[in-house]
Amino acid sequence: MNRIVSRILGVMIGAFAGYIIAQMYDLMWLSPMQADLEKTLESITLPAGNPGLTENVIWDQIQSLKLFRILKVVILALGFVIGYLFSGILGHRLDMLLGRILDSLRETSRERIVAGILGFTSGALLSYAILIPLYSFMREAETNLFQDPIIRIGLYLIFLVWLGYFGIYLAINVFYPEKKADQLGAEFGIKGIPPKVIDTSVIIDGRIAEVARTHFLEGVLVIPESVLRELQNIADSGDHLRRMKGRRGLEILNELRSNPKVPVSIYDDAEEEVVSNSVDEQLIRIAKNLSGIVVTNDYNLNKVATVQQVDVLNINELANAVKAVVIPNESLVVKIIKTGKEPGQGVGYLDDGTMVVIENGAGNIGANVLVQVSNVMQTAAGRLIFAQILNVVNNGEN
């Protein structure tokens, strides 16, 4: 906040506070003292005056009254001074408050903003309707405090703030309640980032734990309860391979949940489960309800979600995107580990898992060979490299 603006605002607030205190002081001490002095003077001028009072006593009362009036001025002046001294802190606090308000408005839909404005307007009108009869009562009161326009304005501002806030809260939460995605994010202090709905295939794959740990996957990771049940069923399967996959998936899930830097939420998807015909449809419904993104390795789920205009993050596509770029005529050292589909072909793999098909490499299985890249193909399953042998580095015995 501009320094001049914060100084002016601080002085105004301090002056208002000093004025309120001075008026209270006037009500409690100054006005009664002045009334007593006027009564004393009237009793002296009356024919049947009190002869016991002397001029010195009256003079003392007048001096005390002057002193109390000077004290009232001092209170007002102190309000100005204190407001000025604390204006720097006030400006800093208001800057922080305005920053938070602006950040919140950026993350809030227009509908909720309009509802908040209407709610505040309703609260302002309600506060005015309440204060009209209250002001009528104040006019009939014996005290002059509530007849002061400054006091009345301050009282109206208090009602305006509280009833206006109540109107905003009521309008937003009744007509435009917070979305489920915002509620999930609020649990972890995350706003404005779509949650990621995790598929069973991604958990079993295991790479999501590393991706989440490196913070390339932002937002809350949503694990539907149906996915948990599916993992448990796979882990209890009679087939050894499926059982191992299910247990691996549960281990990966526990690893994700035990990482304090990875926000994981178990989502109750009973409502979606009732109206869904398949697990894939259920995941897509959850993503739509949460305005989230589906994270999967399943090719079919990827296509169905894309058709229904639900964003998808595919770990396989991410893995292919970050693989090292290989160009034709580049030389590589590859270990041939098996024969290929075509006669005479050998197959090896790079460190990132990319398959390398080597012409005339079937006779060198188990050997490390220096090859030259002849062609690179991008397939649905990933990248495929074709190469030719230049030289045998070693026969695999070392």
DOLUMTI-258360 format. One record per residue (C-alpha): residue number from 1; x, y, z. Coordinates in pm, whole numbers, plus 50000, padded with zeros to 5 digits. Each point is the difference from the previous one (the first is absolute). Layout:
DOLUMTI-258360
(NUM,(X,Y,Z))
...
***
This chain:
DOLUMTI-258360
(1,(50000,50000,50000))
(2,(50118,50352,49923))
(3,(50167,50152,50304))
(4,(49798,50322,49983))
(5,(49673,49810,49975))
(6,(50090,49778,50296))
(7,(50097,50307,50206))
(8,(49671,50175,49924))
(9,(49801,49686,50075))
(10,(50188,49945,50325))
(11,(49939,50359,50113))
(12,(49629,49971,49914))
(13,(49962,49676,50195))
(14,(50195,50141,50295))
(15,(49797,50319,49995))
(16,(49675,49806,49995))
(17,(50112,49783,50291))
(18,(50113,50310,50192))
(19,(49668,50169,49929))
(20,(49804,49702,50134))
(21,(50210,49993,50319))
(22,(49967,50376,50041))
(23,(49624,49980,49963))
(24,(49983,49723,50259))
(25,(50214,50209,50228))
(26,(49770,50297,49943))
(27,(49695,49790,50081))
(28,(50140,49849,50319))
(29,(50187,50293,50154))
(30,(49995,50331,49814))
(31,(49626,50041,49938))
(32,(49899,49908,50359))
(33,(50261,50244,50137))
(34,(49876,50280,49775))
(35,(49640,49929,50103))
(36,(50095,50017,50369))
(37,(50177,50332,49946))
(38,(49698,50150,49820))
(39,(49774,49890,50285))
(40,(50241,50159,50249))
(41,(50000,50330,49811))
(42,(49621,49998,49978))
(43,(49971,49942,50374))
(44,(50220,50304,50065))
(45,(49795,50233,49782))
(46,(49676,49893,50157))
(47,(49863,50215,50284))
(48,(50014,49708,50233))
(49,(50355,49915,49908))
(50,(50236,49790,50202))
(51,(50220,50243,50196))
(52,(50238,49721,50097))
(53,(50164,49989,49657))
(54,(50291,50230,49945))
(55,(50152,50145,49689))
(56,(50313,49787,50051))
(57,(49801,49678,49980))
(58,(49829,50113,49680))
(59,(50333,50107,49855))
(60,(50150,49656,50075))
(61,(49711,49830,49825))
(62,(50046,50222,49693))
(63,(50371,49920,49987))
(64,(49930,49627,50031))
(65,(49750,50025,49716))
(66,(50258,50174,49781))
(67,(50254,49731,50085))
(68,(49760,49724,49904))
(69,(49926,50178,49670))
(70,(50371,50027,49929))
(71,(50030,49627,50075))
(72,(49730,49931,49740))
(73,(50204,50187,49740))
(74,(50309,49802,50103))
(75,(49814,49673,49947))
(76,(49905,50111,49650))
(77,(50358,50101,49926))
(78,(50131,49667,50130))
(79,(49764,49823,49761))
(80,(50156,50187,49707))
(81,(50356,49930,50120))
(82,(49947,49631,50075))
(83,(49824,49951,49667))
(84,(50293,50163,49819))
(85,(50259,49792,50187))
(86,(49823,49673,49925))
(87,(49913,50089,49640))
(88,(50310,49819,49868))
(89,(49899,49672,50166))
(90,(49641,50058,49892))
(91,(50107,50052,49638))
(92,(50205,49679,50003))
(93,(49712,49802,50148))
(94,(49755,50144,49749))
(95,(50238,49913,49716))
(96,(50004,49638,50117))
(97,(49621,49998,50038))
(98,(49942,50151,49656))
(99,(50244,49752,49847))
(100,(49811,49707,50150))
(101,(49667,50145,49886))
(102,(50128,50045,49643))
(103,(50146,49647,49994))
(104,(49671,49862,50124))
(105,(49803,50196,49738))
(106,(50223,49870,49721))
(107,(49920,49643,50104))
(108,(49627,50067,50045))
(109,(49741,49962,49724))
(110,(49803,50301,49880))
(111,(49678,49848,50127))
(112,(50133,49979,50356))
(113,(50130,50359,49978))
(114,(49659,50129,49883))
(115,(49827,49799,50273))
(116,(50238,50152,50257))
(117,(49924,50354,49881))
(118,(49625,49937,50017))
(119,(50042,49846,50344))
(120,(50194,50301,50127))
(121,(49737,50238,49858))
(122,(49727,49805,50177))
(123,(50196,50016,50325))
(124,(50045,50376,49961))
(125,(49627,50052,49948))
(126,(49921,49777,50297))
(127,(50237,50194,50226))
(128,(49833,50326,49895))
(129,(49654,49853,50069))
(130,(50111,49893,50348))
(131,(50158,50334,50089))
(132,(49704,50220,49900))
(133,(49786,49903,50304))
(134,(50313,49993,50216))
(135,(50080,50360,49906))
(136,(49644,50100,50085))
(137,(50050,49853,50347))
(138,(50330,50186,50033))
(139,(49838,50335,49929))
(140,(49765,49949,50293))
(141,(50280,49896,50236))
(142,(50119,50245,50262))
(143,(50365,49958,49906))
(144,(50150,50201,49716))
(145,(50260,49738,49907))
(146,(49790,49811,49744))
(147,(49874,50323,49845))
(148,(50351,50083,49886))
(149,(50018,49946,49619))
(150,(50355,49861,50024))
(151,(49889,49735,50250))
(152,(49705,49912,49783))
(153,(50220,49962,49692))
(154,(50241,49776,50192))
(155,(49713,49786,50127))
(156,(49865,49966,49646))
(157,(50343,49892,49871))
(158,(50019,49728,50265))
(159,(49659,49865,49899))
(160,(50092,50034,49633))
(161,(50318,49794,50037))
(162,(49844,49717,50197))
(163,(49671,49973,49811))
(164,(50176,50056,49667))
(165,(50240,49715,50077))
(166,(49708,49780,50103))
(167,(49820,50085,49674))
(168,(50310,49909,49793))
(169,(50051,49673,50184))
(170,(49635,49900,49972))
(171,(49962,50091,49631))
(172,(50318,49821,49889))
(173,(49945,49682,50199))
(174,(49628,49966,49923))
(175,(49981,50097,49633))
(176,(50355,49925,49884))
(177,(50154,49756,50246))
(178,(50369,49919,49979))
(179,(50086,49735,49744))
(180,(50123,49661,50110))
(181,(50336,50073,49837))
(182,(50038,50316,50210))
(183,(49907,49807,50313))
(184,(50264,49738,49922))
(185,(50259,50268,49936))
(186,(49911,50188,50319))
(187,(50090,49693,50208))
(188,(50359,50027,49876))
(189,(50023,50376,49950))
(190,(49987,49962,49620))
(191,(49781,50222,49785))
(192,(49954,50046,49629))
(193,(50166,49668,49899))
(194,(49776,49725,49856))
(195,(50013,49676,50201))
(196,(50144,49689,49834))
(197,(49775,49691,50000))
(198,(50227,49695,50012))
(199,(49922,49680,49807))
(200,(50091,49652,50122))
(201,(50239,49943,49709))
(202,(50212,50300,50099))
(203,(50036,49883,50360))
(204,(50102,49649,49895))
(205,(50244,50148,49746))
(206,(50182,50167,50290))
(207,(50162,50292,49818))
(208,(49744,50245,50136))
(209,(50177,49991,50338))
(210,(50319,50138,49843))
(211,(49810,50254,49790))
(212,(49809,50127,50305))
(213,(50316,50012,50211))
(214,(50170,50229,49745))
(215,(49697,50240,50012))
(216,(49926,49971,49627))
(217,(49649,49887,50097))
(218,(49828,50293,50174))
(219,(49679,50007,50199))
(220,(49822,49743,50214))
(221,(50030,49635,49894))
(222,(49650,49854,50027))
(223,(49980,49625,50061))
(224,(49638,49877,49961))
(225,(49892,49733,50247))
(226,(49907,49778,49704))
(227,(50365,50008,49891))
(228,(50102,49892,50350))
(229,(49756,49710,49988))
(230,(50126,49900,49655))
(231,(50360,49999,50127))
(232,(49899,49784,50295))
(233,(49818,49756,49772))
(234,(50306,49975,49773))
(235,(50226,49947,50304))
(236,(49773,49716,50115))
(237,(49989,49837,49657))
(238,(50084,49633,49959))
(239,(50226,50081,49705))
(240,(50356,50055,50123))
(241,(50082,50276,49750))
(242,(49679,50195,50071))
(243,(50052,49959,50373))
(244,(50353,50145,49973))
(245,(49870,50293,49794))
(246,(49728,50072,50257))
(247,(50245,49993,50289))
(248,(50237,50227,49810))
(249,(49713,50243,49941))
(250,(49915,50006,50372))
(251,(50366,50062,50085))
(252,(50016,50290,49753))
(253,(49679,50144,50147))
(254,(50138,49979,50354))
(255,(50318,50169,49880))
(256,(49798,50286,49854))
(257,(49790,50045,50313))
(258,(50304,49991,50230))
(259,(50168,50285,49811))
(260,(49900,50325,50177))
(261,(50079,50204,49689))
(262,(49757,49805,49781))
(263,(49632,50086,50075))
(264,(49793,49681,49969))
(265,(49625,49983,50064))
(266,(49789,49685,50012))
(267,(49676,50087,49819))
(268,(49663,49847,50084))
(269,(49860,49922,49653))
(270,(49686,49813,50107))
(271,(49776,50248,49812))
(272,(50192,49957,49675))
(273,(50014,49624,50044))
(274,(49619,49971,50008))
(275,(49951,50170,49661))
(276,(50309,49861,49822))
(277,(50011,49687,49787))
(278,(50378,49955,50015))
(279,(50305,50108,50196))
(280,(50117,50220,49712))
(281,(49665,50181,49988))
(282,(50014,50044,50376))
(283,(50344,50161,49986))
(284,(49884,50238,49728))
(285,(49695,50100,50208))
(286,(50221,50068,50300))
(287,(50231,50216,49788))
(288,(49702,50197,49868))
(289,(49851,50053,50347))
(290,(50335,50121,50133))
(291,(50097,50195,49686))
(292,(50310,49785,50016))
(293,(50236,49807,49772))
(294,(50018,49623,49954))
(295,(50347,49847,50041))
(296,(50027,49664,49828))
(297,(50207,49760,49789))
(298,(49691,49836,49854))
(299,(49976,50068,49625))
(300,(49623,49945,49982))
(301,(49927,50220,50304))
(302,(50221,50268,49845))
(303,(49795,50000,49680))
(304,(49659,49990,50172))
(305,(50093,50286,50233))
(306,(50126,50206,49706))
(307,(49673,49946,49812))
(308,(49806,50119,50307))
(309,(50225,50309,50023))
(310,(50169,49898,50324))
(311,(50368,50085,50024))
(312,(50235,49702,50030))
(313,(50359,49963,50116))
(314,(50159,49683,49864))
(315,(50316,49887,50177))
(316,(50112,49810,49690))
(317,(49976,50315,49789))
(318,(50195,50189,50266))
(319,(50269,49732,50003))
(320,(50030,50012,49621))
(321,(50016,50378,50004))
(322,(50297,50012,50238))
(323,(50204,49725,49831))
(324,(50331,50106,49853))
(325,(49979,50105,49636))
(326,(50169,49755,49761))
(327,(50061,50099,49637))
(328,(50099,49796,49693))
(329,(50374,49929,49956))
(330,(50058,50041,50376))
(331,(50216,49730,50161))
(332,(49886,49806,50308))
(333,(50130,49713,50212))
(334,(49726,49742,50055))
(335,(49991,49655,50154))
(336,(49812,49749,49784))
(337,(49783,49789,50226))
(338,(49765,49808,49766))
(339,(49905,49936,49641))
(340,(49754,50215,49812))
(341,(49685,49915,49806))
(342,(50174,49998,49665))
(343,(50274,49746,49915))
(344,(50347,50115,50105))
(345,(49878,50293,50213))
(346,(50127,50059,50351))
(347,(49827,50209,50266))
(348,(50152,50217,50269))
(349,(49882,50284,50226))
(350,(50130,50341,50096))
(351,(50016,50105,50365))
(352,(49660,50173,49970))
(353,(49837,49681,49865))
(354,(49993,50096,49633))
(355,(50013,49691,49777))
(356,(50283,49980,49747))
(357,(49959,49757,49707))
(358,(50341,49906,49861))
(359,(50035,49856,49651))
(360,(50210,49681,49985))
(361,(50037,50007,50377))
(362,(49856,49660,50083))
(363,(50343,49843,49997))
(364,(50129,50232,50272))
(365,(49746,49940,50277))
(366,(50155,50090,50338))
(367,(50264,50224,49840))
(368,(50038,50378,50028))
(369,(50014,50143,49650))
(370,(50062,50343,49850))
(371,(49712,50078,49766))
(372,(49906,50283,49767))
(373,(49640,50122,50000))
(374,(49836,49961,49661))
(375,(49642,50095,50080))
(376,(49779,50117,50291))
(377,(49627,49924,50012))
(378,(49738,50131,50243))
(379,(49729,49742,50071))
(380,(49701,49989,50234))
(381,(50204,49787,50238))
(382,(50297,50233,49995))
(383,(50311,50074,49797))
(384,(50170,49731,49790))
(385,(50359,50027,49875))
(386,(50148,49803,49709))
(387,(50378,49970,49980))
(388,(50287,49816,49833))
(389,(50307,49849,50164))
(390,(50326,50191,49962))
(391,(50214,49803,50240))
(392,(49981,49745,50281))
(393,(50120,50173,50321))
(394,(50019,49675,50199))
(395,(49841,49660,49990))
(396,(49821,50041,50335))
(397,(50238,49789,50206))
(398,(50141,50297,50195))
***
